C-alpha cells in the first residue's frame, strides 16, 4: 500500500519487490504472521516526548502494515504475556540492553534487537537508542528492515503487504554525520510540495523519517562578516578593519555630490556584483583588533541564545581578501589566503572558550579560502565548513580524470588531516537551474563516503528545489539515506525508489538516467552547481525525450503518470537552447534544433507541478531571458558564400545570423572558428555575428536570424538586417589587402521617429585552437599588459569587462599554435570591451567583443563601429 497526504490507504504496485531484501536481513526469522496480533508495546510512564512519539509511530505503522493492533502497556505486570516491543530505556529489563552502551552512543544512535526469548519466555523486540532522537530512528529502522516501509517523499509512503515472517534483527548504529541538513527540507519541500496540501505536520514527519538533524544549531549562519562588523557602523572610524585593495582600504560605501556616505553593505552578492563590483571587500582578518571587535559583537548574542552552539564568522560571498602587508605575510607563509582568516578564527575561538565551553566558531573554506594552511590548525572549538562549489559534479571528488576535482580532493584531504571539526557544504543538486538534467547519481555515494572518510561530521547539501520537478524526488530520498548511512546499499535503494515511484515506467526511468549520464561522461562535460546544461546537444535531448515518451506510455496509474510528467518538465527546457545538429558540406549549412513546446507551455507545466516561482522571483521573470531560444527556428538552412585570397578563407552563411562560420588562416592552417564541417568535437557552433544586448533579464542574441546580401565582390561583402528594436543594421566584411585578416564595419541607422539606444555588439567567438588557456593582452596608452597572467588550471572560464579609455587594440595568443589574433578598433565608437573564454573538453572558445556606443541614436542618425582583426605569429608584450 502507499499512503498519500490525505491519509487514505490504497493498494500499490511493486508490493513484493522488498521481499528479497527483508529475507536477507537475517539468516533466521523472528516471528510469523500468525502472531502479529499478539504484539504489545511497552512504554514506561516516565517516557519522554521522543519515546512517546516512537511508540505512537510504531503502533500506527504496525496497524497499517499487518492490520493488527499493538496494545500499549505501561506496567511491567502487563509484559508477562505476549510478544513485547520495549520502547526507550525506562523499564526495559537490563538483560535486553546489556549488549549496547546506549549512553556512549550519542543522541542519534539506534539499538534494534530481536530476541527469540524475552523475560517472559516469548519473543521480544527492543527499540531504543539516543533519548533525543535515536529512539524514534530505531522505530523507523525496524519498520524499514522488517516491514518494508519506505518514506519516498513527504507525501508518498509505501507500505507493502506484511510478509509471512519477520526477520531477526541485531542493529546498533551511530551515524557518522552528526548534523544532517539538506536544502530539500530547508526550503524545497516547504515551498513546493503539492502547494497547499503541504502542512507543517507533514514537514515535521518527513524531517524525522528522513532522519535530518539541525543539531547542533547555528546562531549565525554563513557570510556573516558584515553582520558582525557592519561597515556602516565601523568603516568610517576603522577603515583598517576592512580589506586593503590596491593600496587602499575599501568599504562598500558610495558618496553623494556633497560627500555624504551611503553604505551598501546590506546588498546580496548578486546585487553587489551587478551594481557595485568595485566596492566588494572583506575584513582584514590578520588585524587582532578585528578579532576583538567580533568577540564584542558575538558574546551578547551567545548569552541571549544559549540554545545555539555554532556561531559563524565567515567571509562575504565574493572575493577580494585583504592584501595588506600583515595579511600578505601570513598568507604567503601559509600558502593560502585562509592563513589570515584562520588566524582570526582561532583568536575568536580562544576568546569565547572560557565563557562558552560548549560553543563553536565556524568559518567557510570557500573559493579563495578553500586551500588549507601549511602550519596553522583550527582550534578544537572551531569548525571549518569546506565547500565543493568548484567541482565537476559528474565525477567523484577523487576522480583523477578531472582537474577541478583533483585540486579539490587535495584540499579535502588536507583539511581532513588538521581539522577536528570538519563540516561540508556539498552541491549534489543544481543550485541555479533545477529544471535541467543533472546526471550525478553515479557519484553521490562515493562522494558522501569521501566526506566522512576525511573527517566530515556535519553536512549541508545545497541545491535541490523543488522536489517534484525532474528527478529531485529520487535525489532527495537518496541523499537523505546517504546522510544517515554513507555505506548503505545505495543501488538497491535507488532501484527500489524507481520501481515504487514510477511503477511500470521504471525500466524507462533507468534508461533515461543512463542516457543522460553517458552523454555527459562521453563529452567530459563540466556539470557544475550553476549549470545551464550547455553540454546538452540535439542528440541528447531528443533521445531523452523519446525515452520519456515511452515511460509515459508505460505508466499505468494516475500517480505514476503524474510522476513521469513531473520528470518530463526537466527535459522540456533544454531543447530550447541545446546545441543544434549542424550539417555542412561546404556548399550549404543546415542547423537542426530540437523540438520545443515553447516557453509559455513550459511555464504552464512548471506552475502546474508546483514551481510558480524560482528563489522568490516569478518563473516568468526567471526564464524570460530564454524566450529568444524558444522562438528560434527549429530548422535553418543557408547557402555558404565564400571570400578568399592566398592568405584567408571565409565562409559566410547569410541565413544563419549572417555569421562568418569559417575563417581559415592558410599560412598556419588554423581554423579560427573551429571546423564547421565536423560534427563533434567541438560541440559548440562558433561564428562571428552581430548580437543584440537588450540587458537583464533578457539573454544576448543574434541581431537577426537571417541577413540579406546587399552587395558582394571578390574581397568584400555587405549584409543587411533589421534588429528587434527596428534599427537598420549593415555589416561590411573585407579581406585585408596586405596581410592575413579581415576588416569589419558595423553601421546602424535609426529609421524611426524616436531615439533608440543601439544595444548591439560585434560578437566573434574564436576557437582557442588548443585545450589550454589563451593569453590575453591589452595595449593601453601604448603599453601592452597581460590581463590574465595567473591562468589557474582549475579555472575553466575567465572573463572581464574593460573600459575602452586609452585602449586601441588587444589580442589573444595561443602558445601551442604560436599564433596571435589581434583586434584594432576606434575607441570613440566603443562603449566597452569584453573578453571571455571557456576551456572545457567539449567547449573551448574565446570571445573578444566590442560593444557599440549605447547613447540614444536620434531619428535618421547612424553610427559606425569599425574593427580590424589580423593574424600574426608574433607574441605581443
N, C-alpha and C positions, 0 to 999 in steps of 0.2 A: 504494500500500500504506500501511497505517497500523500503526505499531508500538505494542504495549501494553507495560506494565511488565514482563511476563514474558519479553519478548524475542522472541516469535513474530511472524512477519510474516503479514499477511493482506491479501487484495485489498480495496480500499476503493472506495466510490462517489466520484464527482466527480474521478476521476483526471486528467481532461483540462481542468479549469477553469483551471489555471495556465498552460496553453499560450499564450494570447494575451499574458499578462504577460511570459513568458520571451521570446517572439518580439520583443516591443517593447523588450527590454533594450538592443538594439544594432541598428544598421542593417545590420550584417554578421555573418556567422557565424564561429565559431572552428573546431570540429572536428565531423565527422559521427559518427554512432553506429558506423559500421564501424571506427572507430579507437579505440573506448573501451578495447579490450583491449591497446592499445599505450601505455598511460599508466604512467609510473613516477614515484615520489615521491622527491625528493632531500631528505635531512635530514643536515646536517653532523654529524660525530661530536662536535663541540663544542656541539651544540644544548642549550639549557636545557630545564627541565621544561615550560614553556609551549609551546615549539616542538615538543617530542616529543609532547605531548598533541595539538597541532594536526595533526601528521602522522597520528597514530592515528585521530583523528576523521575526517579526510579519507578515509582508506583504508576505514574502517568504512562510511561513508555512500556512498562511491563503489561499493563492492561491493553494498550494498543497493539502490541506485538503478539501476545499469547491469548487475548480475550479472557484472561483470568485476573481476578483481583488479588493483590498482595496486601494482606491485612497489616495495618500499622499497630505495633505493640510498643509499649514504653516501660513495662515492668518485666524484670528478668524472669519472674514466675511464668510469664506467658511465652517464654522461649523453650519450655521443656518439651514441646511437641512441634512437629513440622520442620520444614526447611527454613532456617533463619538467615536472613540477609542482615548483617550487622553494619550499620551506617555510622561513620565517625569513629570516635575513640571512647567516649564515656560509656561505661557499662559493658564494653566488649571484653569478653574473657581474655585474660592475659596470654593464655597459650595461643590464641589466634593472632595476636600481634607480635609474638616473640621473634618472628623471622625478619622484622624490619624495625630499625631505629627511626621512628617517624619524626621525632624531634630534630634529628640531624639532617633530615631530607629537604627541608625548606617548605615555603608556603605553597608551592605549586606541585609538590611531589604527590604521586599516586601510589596506592597499595591496593591491588586487586588480587585476591587469592580465594580459590575454591577449596573446600575440604570435603573429602568423601565421608568423613565422620566428624561432626562437631561435638560440642559438650553434651548434647542430648542424644548422641548416637546417630543423629540424622545428618545428611549433607548440610553444609553451611557455606556462606559466602561473606567475605569481609570486603567492604568498600570504604577505604579510609585514605588518609594522606594528610597533606597540609591543611590546617583548620581554616585558613582564609579562603583558599580556592581549590586546593588539591582534592578535597573530599568530593566535590561535585565533578571535578575532572575524572575521578575514579569511576563515578557512575557512568559518565559518557564513554569511558574506555570499555567498560563492561558491555554497555548497550551496543557499541560498535563491534566488539570482538565476538560476543556471544549471540546477539540477536540480529546483527547486520544492519542496524540503524545507520543511516547516512544523512547528515545535515548538509545538503548540497548548496543551498543558498539560504538567506534569511527566511524565505517563504516556501522553500521546497525541501521537504523532508521525506526520505524514502524509508519505509518500514516494510520489509518483506514478511511473508507468512512465516510463522515461527517454525524452526526446524524440529525434527523428531527428537533430537537430543542436544543438550547444550554441552559445549566443551569444557574441560578443566582449564583453568587459567591461573597462572602464577606470574604476576607482573608488578614489579616495583621499579618506578621510573621517576627521575627528576629531569625536567627539561634543561638543556644546556643554555638555551637563550632565555634569560630571565625576563627581559622586557620585550614583549612581542606586539608590535604595533604596525598596522598597515593602513594606508590611506583609503583602502576599500571601506573599512569600518569607520574610519575617521570622517570621511565626507561622501564617499561613493555610495554606500548603502543609504545613508541618511537622506540624501537629496534625490535619489533617483529610483530606488527600488519600488516599482509599482505605485509611484506617486502617493496618493492619499491613503492607500492601504498600508503603507509602512508606518508603524507606530513605534513609540519609544519602547514598548514592551517587546515587540519583535526585535528591535535593535539590541536590547539588553540580553534577550535569549540567545540571539546569534553570537553576540560578543562572547558569552560564556561557552557556548557549544563549539565555537571555532577556536576557543582557548586563547583568545587575545588577552594581553595584560599590559596595562599602562603603569604598573608599579615597578620600580619607584617612579614617582611623578615629578614632572618639571614645574618649577616656579616661574622661570623664564625659559623660552624655547626658541633657539636659533636666531642668528643675525641680530644680536642684542646690543652691539657696541654703542649704537646711537640711542638705544633705550636707556642704557645705563649712564652714559655720558653724552647727553644731547648737545650737539653743537650750539643750538640756540641758547643753551644755559651756560656752556663753558667756553666756546671758541673765542669770543672777543677778549676775555680776560686770560685765557690759557690756550693760545694757538699751538703751544708746544705739546698739547695733548693729542694732536692730530698729525696725519701724515705730512712729511716733508716730501714734496714732489718738485723735481727740477729746482731744488734750492730754496723753495718757499713752502711755508706751512699752508696747507689747503683746507678750507672748510666749505661745506655746502651752503654758501651764502651769496646772495646777489644784492647789489646796491642800486637804489633808485637815483634819479638825477640829482637829488640833494644829499647823496651819500648815506642814506638811511639803509641799514641792513634788513634783509628779509631772508630767513632761513628756509631751506627746502629739505630739511633732514627727515621729514615725515613721508617723503615720496617712496614709492616702491622701487625695486631695482629696475624694472622695465621703464618706469616713468623717469627715473634719473638718467638711464641710458639714452632715452629718447630726447629729453628736454635739457638736461644739464650734464652731458657726458664729461665735461672738463671740471666738474665740481665734485666728482666722486672721490672719496677719501676714506681712510681707516683711522684707527687710533695709533698713536706712537707707542707700541707695546713694550719697547725697551725702557721707557721712562718709568722709574719707580713711583713717581707721583701719580701716574695714570692708574697703577695698581691700587694705590692708596685711595684714590677717588672712587674707584669701582667698589672697593670694600665699604666705603662710607655709604654708597648708594645701596649696596646689597644687604647689609645687616638689618636695617629696619624691615625690609621685605621678608627676610628669612624669619625674623621674630614674629611678624604678623601672620605668617603662613607656615606653621610647623608641619602641616600635612605634606608639604612639598619638600623633597630632599635633593633634587637636582636643580642647579641654577646655571643657566647657560651664559657664558661670557665668550661671545663668538663674533667673528668678523662680519661686516656687512656683505651683502650678496653681490659683490663685484670685486674687481682687482684693486690696484693702487695701494699696496702696502707701503709703509713708511720707508724712505731711503735716507734718513738722516744718518750721521756718522755712527751713532751708537747702535741703531738697528742694523746698519750695514755690517758693522764689525761682528755682531753676534751671528747674523745670517751667513756671512762668509765663513766664519769659523764652523758653523753647523751644517753648511751646505744646503740651506733651505730657509726661506722666509718664515718657516714655522719656528725658527730659533728664537726670534724676538717675541712672537706670540706665546710660545710655551713658557718663556721666561716670565711673562706677565701672569699667565695662568697659575704657575707654581707659586708666585708671590701671593696671589689672591687665595689660593688653597691653603697656604701656610697661615694666612691671617685669619681665616674663619674657622680653622680646625678646633681650637680650644673651646670656643663657644658652641660650635655646631659639629660635634664629632661624628655625627651620622649623616652629614650632608656632603654633597659632591659639587665641584665646579666642573662644568662641561664646556668643551670647545670643539669646533669643527676642524678636521683636516680635510680641506676642501679647496679645489682649484689651486691657487698659488701657495696654500699652506699644506698641501697634501703630503709632501715628502717628509719622512721622519728625520729628526735631527741626529747628528753623529753622537753627541755626548749627553745632551740633556734628556732626562727621563721625566715623564709625568709623575706627579706626586700620587700617593696611594689614594688620596681623596679627590683626585682629578679624573675626569672621563674624557677620552678622546673619541669623537664620532667621525669615523672615516667614511668619505663619500666616494662612490664609484661612478660619478656622473660622466666621466670621460670615456668609460669603457665601451667597447663594441659588444652589444648585448647578444649577438648570435654566437659568440664564442664564450667558453668558460673563462673565468678570470685568469686561470693559469695556462691558457692555451697559447703555445708558442707561435702559432700562426699569425697572431695579431699583435702588432707592435704597441698599440694602445694598451691592450691587456697585459702585455709583458711588463710595461712600465708600471702599471697599477699594481700588479701582483708583487713586484719588488717592494713597493711601498707597504702593501698589506703585510707581508712577512716581516718587514722592518718594524712596523707598529706592533704587530703581534708579539715581537720579542721584548719590547720595552714597556708596553702599557699594561698596567694591572687591570685597568677597566677600559676595555675597548668596545665601543658601540659601533654600529654601522648603519649608514644610510645607503640602501641599495635601490636600484631603479629597474626592477624586473617587469615594469609596465611602462607604456609610453606616457610621459608626463604632459605632453602637449597635444598630440593627435591620437586620441583614443579611438578614433574612427578609422584607423588604417591598420593593416595586419602588423603584428609584432612577433615574429617567429623565433621565440626563445625557449619554448617548452623543453627542449632537449638539454638545456644547460641549467635550469632552475635548481635542480637538486645538487648538482656539482658545486655550484656557486654557494649555496647555503652551507654545504659541508666545509668549503674552504673558509668561510667566515668563522665557523665555530672552531675549526682546527687551528686557526690563528688567533684564538682567544676572544673572538667576538661574542659578547654576552648580552647585548641589547640591540634591538633591531627597529628601524623604521623603514618600511618598504614604501617607497614614494612612487606615485602614479597610480593609474587604475580608476578611471571614472568614466562612465558608470558601469556597474557590474553587468547590466543587461545587454550592453552593446558588444558585438563581436564575441570573442572567446573569453571575455573578462570574468564570467561566472566560473568557468573552469579554472582560470588563473587564480582568482581569489581563493577558491577552495584548495588548490594545490599549495599555494603559498602559506595558507594557514596551517596545513598539515606539516609543511616543511619547517615552519617556525617552531612547532611543537616537537617535531622529531625529524631532524635532517636526514636520518638514516632509515626512514620509513620505506615501505615497499612502494616506491613512487610510481612505477609503471602500472602496478596493479590498481593503485588509487586513481590514476588518470584514466585507465581503461574502464574502471567501474563508473566513474562520473560520466564519461561519454556515453556509455551504454544506458545508464539510468536517465540522463537528461535529454538525450537525443533519440532514444528508442531505436526503431528500425533504421533510422538515418545514421546510426553510429558509424558504420563502415565508411560512409562518405565523409564524415567529420574527420576520421583518422586520415583519409586520403587528402582532404583539404590541408590539414596541418602538415602532412608530409610534403605536399606540393609547394606550399609557400616556404617551408623551411629549406627544402633542397634548392629552390630558386635563389634564396638569399645566400646560401652557402656556395653555390656554384659561381655566383657573381662576386663572392667575397665582399658582400655588401657591408657598408657601415650603417648599422642599425643602432641608433643612439636614443637617448631619453627624450629628445625633442624631434624625433624622426617624422618627416613628412612623407616617407615612403618613396623617395626619389630613386630608389633602387628598383622599383617596380616597372615592368615593361609590358608591352602588349600581350606577349605570350603568357606571362604570369597571371595577369588579371583576367584574361579571357578564359584561361584554363581553370582558374579558381571559380569563376562564375559558372562554368559548366558543371563542375563538381557539386557546387551548392544547389544548383537546379536539380541535380539527381538526388541530393539529400532531401530537398523539399518534396519531391515526388515520392520518396520512400517513407516519409513521416506519416504515421497513421492515426495520430490523435491530435486534438486541438493544441494540447500542451507542447508536444514535440514540434508541431508545425510552427508554433509561436517561437520556440527556441531557435529553430533553424532560421526563421525570418530575422530574428534579432542578430544572428551571426551574419546574415547576408548584408545587413546595414553596413558593416565594416568593409564589405567588398564593393559597395556601391560608390564610395568616394574615390578610390584610386583610379578607376577608368577615366575620370575627368582629366587627370594630369599624368598618367603613366606614360613612359617613353613610348613613342609610336613605333610601329614596324615600318622600316624605311627600305624601299627597293629602288635602286639606282643603277642604270646601265650606261650612264654617260650621255644618253640622249634625252631621257626623261627621268624624273624622280617621282616616286609615289610615297605618300605618307598615309598610313592607316592607323587610326586611333581606335581604342576600344569603345564599344557602345556604352553610352551612359544614359541613365534615366533622367538626368538633368538635376540641377541644384535644387529647384523647388520641390521635386519629388523626394530627394534625399532629405531635405529639411523636414518635410512632412513625416517621413518614416522615423526620423530621429525624435521628433516630438511625440509621435505615437508610442515609441518604445521607451519613453521616459527620459529623453535628453532634450529638454526645451532650451537649455542654456549651457554654456561652457565656461566654467570658472567665473560665474557671475555675469557673463555677457550673453545677451540673446544669441542663439545659434545663427540667426540671420546675419548678425554683425560679425561673429567669429569666422564665418565661412564666406562672407561677401567677396573677399579678395579672390576667390576661386571661380567666380561667376564666368570670367572670360574663358577659362578652360572648359567649362561645361558647354559653352557656346561654340567652341572651336569645331570646324567641320570634321566629321569623322573620317572623311577621305579627301585628300588633296592630291592633285597631280599637276606637274609643271614641266614645260619644256625647259631644257637646260641650254642656256645661251653661253657661248664661250668667248672669253677675251684672252689673247695670248701673244707673247713675243718670245724672244730667245731667253728671257730670264724668268718670266712669270706666266702661270696658267691660272685663270679664274673660271669657275663655273657659277652662273647666276641663275636662280630659279624665281622668276617674277611672280609666279602664282603661289609661292610659299613664302609669304612675308617679304618678297623682294630680296631674299637673302643671298649673299655670297656663300655658297655651300662648299666651295673648294678653292683653296689657294695653295698652289704647289710652287715652292721655290726650286727652280730647276737645278741651280748650282749645288745645293745641298741635298736635294731630293726630299726635303721636309714637306709634309702635308700640314699646313698651319691650322687647318680646321679639322684635322683628322681625315681618315679615309672615308669619303662619302659612299663608296661602293661596298664597304664592309658592313656586314650585319651586326657583328659583335666580336670583340670589344672595339671601341668603347660603346657603352650603352647610351650615352648622351649624344643627341643630334646637335652638332655645333654649327654655328653660322655667324655671319656679320649682318646685322639688321639694324633698323631704327626702332627704338622702343619708346612706348609712352610710359610716363612715370606719374600716374594720377595721384599718388600719395596714399597713405594709410587710410582705411584698411585694404584698399584695392591693390592687387598684385600688379607688378610691372608686366607689360605685354607688348608684343609687336604692334607697331602703329597701325598696320592694316594686314589682313590675311593675304591680300594679293595687291600687286602693283602693275601698272601698265608701263610698257616701254615707250617713252616719249621720243627718244632718238637713240641712234646706235651707229658707231663706226668701228673700225678695226681696233682702236685703242681707248675708246670712251663709250659710256652708256649712261643714259639718263632715265630714271624710273620715277613714276609719279603715283601718288595715292592721296586719299583724304583720311585724316585722322578722325577718331571718335569725337574729338572736340570740334570738328568742322574745319580744321586747318588744311590748307593745300600743302602737301609735302613733296619735295623734289630732291632726289639724291643723284648726284653725278659721280660716277666712278671712272677714274682714268689711270692707265698704267704710267708709271714714271718713265720718262724718256731715256734716262742715262744710268739707271741703277734698278735693282730689284725692289719693287714696292708699288704702292698704289696711292693715289690722291682721292680723297672723298670730300665732296662738298654737299652739305645738307642745308637746304633752304626751306623755310616755312613762310607761308603767306596767309594773312587773315582776310578772308573774303566776306566776313560778316560785318555787321554794323555795331558790334560791341567789342570791347577789349577782351582778349583771350591770353591766358598765360600759356606759353608753348612748353608744356612739360614733356619734352622729347629729348632723347639722348642717343648718341651713337653707341651701339652695343656689340662690339666684337668679342666673340668667345673663342679664344685661341686654344688649341690643344697645347699642353705643356711639353709634348714631344718625348717625354720620358717620365717615368713614375718617380719623380723627385721634385723637391720644392724649387720653383723658379726663383731667381734672384731679381728683385725689383729695385730699379734705380730711378731717382728723381733728380733732374737738373733744375736747381733753383738759384737765381742770381748768378748763373754761370758756373756753379759748383755742383758736381754730382754727389749724391748721398744714397747710400744703401738703406732702403726703407724696411727691409726685413732681414737684418743680419743674423738674428737668432732664430734660425729655422729649425725648431724643435721637431724631431721625427714624429712624436706623438700627436702633433697638431696637424690635422688633415685639412683644415681650411683656415685661411687668413684673409682679412680684408681691411681696407682703410679708406675713409673719405678724406680728400685733400682739397684745400682751397687753392685756386689757381694763381694766387698772387706770387709773382716772381718766377713761376714755372712756365717754361715754353716747350719742354719736351721731357719725356720719360720713356722707360724701356724695361723689358724683362729679358733676362739672359738664361739660357738653358745649358749649364756646363757640359753635360754628357754629349750634347749635339754641337757645342761650340758655335752657338747661333744666338743672335740678339735681334729682337723685334723692337724698333724704336718708333715712337709716335711723337710727331711735332704738330703744334696747333697754335692758333691765335688766341691768346689768353683772354682778350677782351670779349670774346664771344662765348666763353665757357663759364658756367656758373660754378661747377665743382668737378672734381675728378674722383673716380672710384677704381681701385684695383681690388680684385677678389680672386682668389684661386682655391681650387679644391684638388687634392691629390688622394684618390682612393683607387682600389683595384678596378673599379668599374666606371669611374668618372674622374677625369683629370683634365682640367682646363684652367685658363687664366683670362679674366676679363680686364680690359683696360678701357673704361667707359668715360665718355665726355658728355656732361650734361649741358644742354644749351641754356643760355641766359633765359631765366624764367620770369623776368619782369613782364608786365602786361604788354601785349602786342596790339597796337591800335588798329582800327579798321583800315584795310587796304595796305597796311605796312607789311614788310617782310624782314626776315632775319636769317643770317647765314652763319653756319659753323663749318670751318674748313680744317681738315685734318689730313696729315700725311703719315703713312706707315711705310717704313723701309727696313730691309733685311741686311744685316751685316754680320760678319764673323767676329768682329772686334768686340771685346768685352769693355763696357763703359766703366768710368770711375777709375 
